[in-house]
Amino acid sequence: MVTQDIGRVLLNIINNAFYAVSEKSKVESSMSDVHYEPKVTVSTTNLGDMVEIKYQTTAVVFRSI
């Protein structure tokens, strides 16, 4: 996998995460008794010869290597 491919994968995952919280926000906002705060969190862990990247949203959890 080349650097451009990795960049595209990461961008796609981030776009999907923001889409997921946006869609959930639309659903939750239609319910007057529910307070929903969209959130996307990204964390990385150095695993020596690899890097672990975790994405978490208040709508869905994404995990990628």
Secondary structure, DSSP 8 states (H G I E B T S, - for coil): --HHHHHHHHHHHHHHHHHHHHHHHHHHHTSTT------EEEEEEE-SS-EEEEEEESS-EEEE-
